[in-house]
Amino acid sequence: MPAALLITACGGGDGDGREAGTDEIDTAAVIADARACTGGEAGPFAFEAGQLTALGEPAAFNAALSAAFIDAARQRACVFTLASGLSLRIDRAVTDDTAASPDSGDLVTVHYEGKLISGEVFDSSYARDEPATFPSDRLIAGWVEALPLMRVGEAWTLYIPSDLAYGERGTPGGPIGPNQALTFRLELLALPDAE
């Protein structure tokens, strides 16, 4: 299985999805706002690490750098954040309320590109020119949360904090270090079980 799976950032949207008089975030309201947002271009996201210096060990440094990256991503136009900390931008929305969305455990066929915060691509179905099919509940937590919210035909950018990606372990021997946030472009192409 490819080393995939992540989601986008929050902050520049009009509403924060909070119900009046509460601190609870209404996920459906956040996604509706994200689908309606038309402000700005997604464009490349240039992140400057600034004056961050090594904090002793890679895990601590990665955690600080990833937190700064996620905070910066949340300031982008039309980026919305869910209660879990997952941030997203809907790059291509499907406005038909009857469009299919996967249930937990459904097979999903997707195209995706995963990037480290440096911008380095670590995995891409686009590069292989072959979509991938996965059970929607056997992926990193950021994808597991995002997929049921997506409609077939939508493309999202996900900014995934490390705790919703590969966490403190990263991918041993792989390209993702401990406590690294990730960015994914995720396109939901089909629900094979529904066809």
C-alpha positions, 0 to 999 in steps of 0.5 A: 500500500502506498504511504498515503493519506492527508487533508487541508488547512483552516482559517481564512474562511468567512465562518468558523462553523461554531453554533451561536452561543457554543464552542462546538464546531458544526462540521456540516456547516464548515463543509458547506462554507468551504464548498461555497468559498470562492476567494483567492487562488489555491496556488503554490503554498510557500512556507518559510520556516523562519527562525526555528532552530533545532530543538534537540531531537528530530521529533521535537523539531518536526513538531514545532515546525509542523505546528508553525506550518499548520498555523500558516496554512490556516491563514490561507483563503478558503481554508477551514479547520475541523474540530480535530485540527484537520484543515481543508480547502475545497478546490473543486466542489460538487454542489449537488446535495444528492452526490454520493459520499462514502460511508466508513469502510466503503472502498474509495477510488482516489487520485492523490499527491502527498507532500512534506512541508518542504514541498517534496512529493513523497507519494503520488497516484498522479505520478503513477498515472493510476488512481488508487482504491482503498477501504476508507477506514484503513488510512491515516486519521486525516483521510478517514475523517475527510473522505466521508465528508467529500462528494464523488468528483470533489478535489480537496487540499488537506493540511494534516497535523502530525497526530492525524497523519503518522504521528510520533513514529513517522514511517520508519525507514520511509520519507516521513519523519516523526511528528511531521505534518503533511499536505495532500491533494485528494480527489474522490473519483468513485465508490467502487462498491456503489457501481 
